[in-house]
Amino acid sequence: MKRINLIEFEDFSWFPVWLRNCMTNNIVVMARWLGVTETLHHLILKVLSSHKIDKIVDLGSGSGGVLPDVIQQIRSLDDYEMVSLQLTDKYPNQQKAHDFNADHSNGIDYLTSSVDATDFTRIPAGLKTMVNCFHHMSPHQARTILESAKDNREPLLIYEMGGHHVMPFALWLLSLPVALPMIFCLALVIVPFVRPMTWQHWFFSYLIPLIPFFYAWDGHASIARIYDLNDLDQVLLGLECSSYTWEKGFAISSRGNKLGTYLLGLPES
């Protein structure tokens, strides 16, 4: 397996919640810039059109990601007006949960209690999605998630923004002196586009640059942690069966370019 299980600071329970939230808000801006919204819209609509599903349950939602944008696009289409989105996380963003739960008209709610993504028996029914968070799982956890989806016959869509360009670990190490400063500077450029803006996000980006520092390390570490298509083959060994199908490949952007990888698990109708 080419994946290397490096440390990301946001995975630790002691990591400050406000700092984790600021970092995930940066990721949302980057995903929108790259066109992840349109890419996910295409992947999810493919599932909804072939299976009678009216609820999406997102795992590892953080600050919400781009799925709220996706669900609004989908709900604007004929025959999909009643599709809803439920956001969940191991460390729920309580402020975002309050904001989403205050509006009952957009079909989105956020569970305020912690949700374990490895146990599908305790997760509400619906299309499970994991957007840019599967790489946080160890091989054992990843295997448990896929096995739980298959055993409970629950549809699962995993999407990673990276993974379409495999970087050998030696090259990853050599790129550190260049990549970390670049991502650090990128974090500073992103800040004015974050909504809503908080004083912590501004202060700890420009005056005491904690956010760019952790964002740079976690962002570059995530590249080495992503399961590429060959890694996914290893995790899926023994999980193939006639009653549950797996599909994986490169996700395609609206411009026709590769934009990440996906793994889709579906129970046979």
C-alpha positions in Angstrom: 0.0 0.0 0.0 1.4 3.4 -1.1 -0.5 5.3 1.5 1.5 6.5 4.5 -0.4 7.1 7.8 1.2 10.5 8.7 0.0 12.7 11.6 -2.6 15.4 11.0 -3.1 17.7 13.9 -6.9 18.1 13.4 -7.3 14.3 14.1 -6.4 14.7 17.8 -9.1 15.2 20.4 -7.0 17.9 22.2 -6.8 20.0 19.1 -8.7 23.3 19.7 -12.2 23.2 18.2 -12.1 26.7 16.9 -8.8 26.0 15.2 -10.1 22.9 13.5 -13.2 24.8 12.4 -11.0 27.6 10.8 -9.0 25.0 8.9 -12.1 23.2 7.6 -13.5 26.5 6.5 -10.3 27.0 4.4 -10.8 23.6 2.8 -14.4 24.6 1.8 -13.2 27.7 0.0 -10.5 25.6 -1.8 -13.0 23.0 -2.8 -15.3 25.5 -4.3 -12.5 27.1 -6.2 -11.5 23.8 -7.7 -15.0 22.9 -8.8 -15.7 20.1 -6.3 -19.3 21.2 -5.9 -20.1 20.4 -9.6 -18.2 17.1 -9.4 -20.1 15.9 -6.4 -23.4 17.0 -7.9 -22.8 14.7 -10.8 -21.7 11.7 -8.6 -24.6 12.0 -6.2 -27.2 12.6 -8.9 -26.0 9.4 -10.5 -26.9 7.5 -7.4 -30.2 9.2 -6.8 -31.4 8.6 -10.3 -30.7 4.8 -10.0 -31.9 4.2 -6.4 -34.9 5.4 -4.5 -33.0 7.5 -2.0 -34.3 10.8 -0.6 -31.8 11.4 2.2 -28.0 11.9 2.2 -26.1 11.4 5.5 -22.7 13.0 5.4 -20.0 11.6 7.6 -17.1 13.7 8.8 -18.8 16.9 7.8 -16.7 19.4 9.7 -18.0 22.8 8.9 -20.3 21.5 6.3 -18.1 21.4 3.3 -19.6 21.9 -0.2 -22.4 19.4 0.3 -24.9 22.1 1.4 -24.2 23.8 -2.0 -24.7 20.4 -3.8 -28.0 19.7 -2.1 -29.4 23.0 -3.0 -28.6 22.4 -6.7 -30.2 18.9 -6.5 -33.3 20.2 -4.7 -33.8 22.7 -7.5 -34.3 19.9 -10.0 -37.6 18.3 -10.8 -38.3 15.1 -8.9 -35.6 15.9 -6.3 -37.2 18.7 -4.3 -37.6 16.5 -1.2 -34.0 15.2 -1.0 -32.5 16.1 2.4 -29.0 16.3 3.8 -28.0 15.4 7.3 -24.5 16.5 8.4 -22.6 14.5 11.1 -19.1 14.4 12.5 -17.0 12.8 15.2 -16.3 16.3 16.5 -19.4 18.3 15.4 -19.1 21.9 14.7 -21.6 23.2 17.2 -21.8 26.7 15.7 -22.4 25.4 12.2 -25.0 22.9 13.6 -26.8 25.8 15.3 -26.8 27.8 12.0 -28.0 24.9 9.9 -30.7 23.7 12.4 -32.1 27.2 12.7 -33.3 27.1 9.0 -35.9 24.4 8.4 -36.6 25.3 4.8 -33.4 24.2 3.1 -33.6 20.4 3.8 -30.4 20.4 5.8 -29.8 19.5 9.5 -26.7 18.8 11.5 -26.5 16.2 14.3 -25.0 17.8 17.4 -23.9 14.4 18.9 -20.7 12.6 17.9 -21.2 10.0 15.1 -18.8 7.0 14.6 -18.4 6.5 10.9 -17.2 2.9 11.3 -20.6 1.6 12.6 -23.4 1.9 10.1 -25.9 0.2 12.5 -25.9 3.5 14.5 -26.1 5.9 11.5 -29.4 7.0 10.0 -30.5 5.4 6.7 -29.7 7.1 3.4 -26.8 7.6 1.0 -23.7 7.9 3.2 -21.1 10.3 1.9 -17.5 10.8 3.0 -16.0 13.9 1.4 -12.3 14.5 1.8 -12.2 12.6 5.1 -11.7 8.9 4.2 -7.9 9.5 4.3 -8.1 10.2 8.0 -9.1 6.5 8.5 -6.4 3.9 9.2 -6.5 0.8 6.9 -8.3 -1.1 9.6 -10.9 1.7 10.1 -11.3 2.0 6.3 -11.9 -1.7 6.0 -14.5 -1.6 8.8 -16.4 1.2 7.2 -16.6 -0.6 3.8 -17.5 -3.8 5.5 -20.2 -2.2 7.6 -21.7 -0.5 4.4 -21.8 -3.9 2.6 -23.2 -5.9 5.6 -25.9 -3.3 6.3 -26.7 -2.9 2.5 -26.2 0.9 2.8 -25.1 2.9 -0.2 -21.8 4.7 0.3 -20.0 7.4 -1.7 -16.4 8.2 -0.8 -14.8 11.2 -2.5 -11.2 12.6 -2.2 -10.2 15.8 -3.8 -6.7 14.4 -4.3 -5.5 10.9 -5.3 -5.5 11.3 -9.0 -1.8 12.1 -9.0 0.2 9.5 -7.0 3.3 11.0 -5.2 5.9 8.5 -4.0 6.7 9.1 -0.3 10.4 10.0 -1.2 9.1 12.7 -3.5 6.7 13.9 -0.8 9.6 14.3 1.6 11.7 16.1 -0.9 8.8 18.5 -1.7 8.4 19.6 1.9 10.6 22.8 1.7 8.6 24.0 -1.3 5.1 22.7 -0.6 4.8 23.9 3.0 5.6 27.6 2.3 3.3 27.5 -0.8 0.3 26.0 1.2 1.1 28.5 4.1 0.8 31.4 1.6 -2.3 29.9 0.1 -4.0 29.8 3.5 -3.4 33.6 3.8 -4.9 34.2 0.3 -8.0 32.1 1.3 -8.9 34.1 4.4 -10.8 37.0 2.8 -13.1 34.5 1.1 -14.1 32.6 4.2 -17.8 33.1 5.3 -18.7 33.8 8.0 -15.5 35.4 9.0 -14.5 35.3 12.7 -12.0 37.4 14.6 -10.0 34.2 15.4 -9.7 33.3 11.8 -8.3 36.8 10.9 -6.2 37.2 14.0 -4.6 33.7 13.9 -4.0 33.9 10.2 -2.3 37.3 9.9 -1.0 38.3 13.3 -0.2 35.0 14.9 -0.2 32.6 11.9 -1.3 29.4 13.7 -3.9 28.6 11.1 -1.6 28.7 8.0 1.0 26.7 9.9 -1.4 23.8 10.8 -3.2 24.1 7.5 0.1 23.7 5.6 1.2 20.6 7.5 -2.2 18.9 7.5 -2.8 19.7 3.9 0.5 18.3 2.7 0.3 15.3 5.0 -3.2 14.4 3.6 -1.6 13.9 0.2 0.5 11.0 1.5 -2.5 9.6 3.4 -5.0 9.4 0.5 -5.9 5.9 -0.6 -5.2 5.7 -4.4 -7.2 3.3 -6.6 -4.6 0.5 -6.0 -4.8 1.0 -2.2 -8.6 0.8 -2.4 -8.3 -2.5 -4.2 -6.3 -3.9 -1.2 -8.9 -2.6 1.3 -11.7 -4.1 -0.8 -10.2 -7.6 -0.9 -12.9 -10.1 0.1 -15.7 -7.6 0.1 -16.9 -8.3 -3.4 -20.3 -10.1 -3.6 -23.3 -10.4 -5.9 -25.6 -8.4 -3.6 -23.4 -5.4 -3.3 -21.3 -3.8 -6.0 -18.3 -1.5 -5.8 -17.3 1.1 -8.4 -14.2 3.2 -8.2 -12.4 5.6 -10.5 -11.3 9.2 -11.2 -13.9 11.9 -10.6 -14.3 14.3 -13.5 -14.8 18.0 -13.1 -17.2 20.1 -15.2 -14.2 21.1 -17.4 -13.5 17.4 -18.2 -10.4 17.1 -16.1 -9.6 14.6 -13.3 -10.6 16.1 -10.0 -9.9 13.5 -7.3 -11.0 9.9 -6.9 -14.2 8.2 -5.8 -15.4 4.9 -4.4 -19.1 4.0 -4.7 -20.7 1.1 -3.0 -24.3 0.2 -3.8 -26.6 -2.7 -2.8 -28.3 -4.5 -5.7 -31.9 -3.3 -6.1 
